[in-house]
């Protein structure tokens, strides 16, 4: 291990330990899938299949709603926001809200 000014040696040891744990967990998960999963004789009945379809549809709808809510922030992050939109958003936030 090389010495780094600022006392980061302890941090690098922690990072290496986390990396070892991650690689070990990944290797165990891969072993589980490769060795044990092929022996499974699973059956998905129609109600479980319906629940999986519902889960996928709900997840897709959730991602669409989150994308809609944060679309302007995403555009601003990548510098694609129109100057008129940015000016109107800034002026709208400066006005007091009298709505109850």
N, C-alpha and C positions, 0 to 999 in steps of 0.2 A: 504494500500500500504506500502510495506516495504521500508526503506531507503537504498539506494545503494550508496556507495561512488563513487565520480566522477561526480555527478550531473546527473544521468541517470533517475531521477524521471520524469522530463519533457518528456524524450524520451519514457518512459513506458506509460505515459498518452496518447501521440500521437499514440503509437502502439495500445493501448486499443480502442481508438476512431476509428482508421482504421479498427480494427477487428469488431467493432459494425457495422460500415457502410457496411463492406463486408458481414456480416451475414444477415443484413437487406436486402441488394440487392439480396443475394442468396435466401432468403425466399420469396421476391416479385417475383423473376423469377420463383421459383417453384410454387407459387400460380398461376401465369399467365399460366403456362403450364398445371397445373392440372385442373384449373377451366375454363379457357377460350378456350384453344386449342381443347378440344373434340367437341365443338360446330362448329368448322370450317368445312365448306364443300368445300374443296379445290380441284382444278382440275389442273393437270399438263399436258399441251398440248405437242405434240411431239417436238416442237422447244425448249420448256423449258427443257424437258428431255434431248434433245441433248446437250444443253448448260451445264447441270449438268454433263453429261458424259465427255464433253470436259474439264470442270473444274477439275474433278477428275483425268483425264489423264494428264493434264498440271501440276497439283500439284504433282503427282507421278513422272513425269519427272523432275520437279524442285528439289524435294528431292533427286532423284538419282544423279543429276548433283552436288548438294551441297555435297552429300556424297562422290562422286568421287573426288571432289576437295580437301576435307579435310580428306580423308582416312588416309594418312600418319600421320597427326597430331593427329587423333583419336587413331591410333595404338601407337604412342609415348606417348600419355597421359596415356594409360593403361599399358605401358611398354611392348608392344608386338612387337615393331619394331626390325627388325634384326640388329645386330651390323654392318654388311656390308652396309646395307641401310643407317644407321645413319652416317657412315664414308664417304660414297660417297656423301650424301647430304651436309655434312659439307665441304668437299673439293670442291664441285661444287659451293657453295656459296662464297668461298674464292677467286675463280678465277674471274678476271675482265671480264666484258661483252663487247665484241667488236661488237656486232650485232647492226645494224642500222635498 
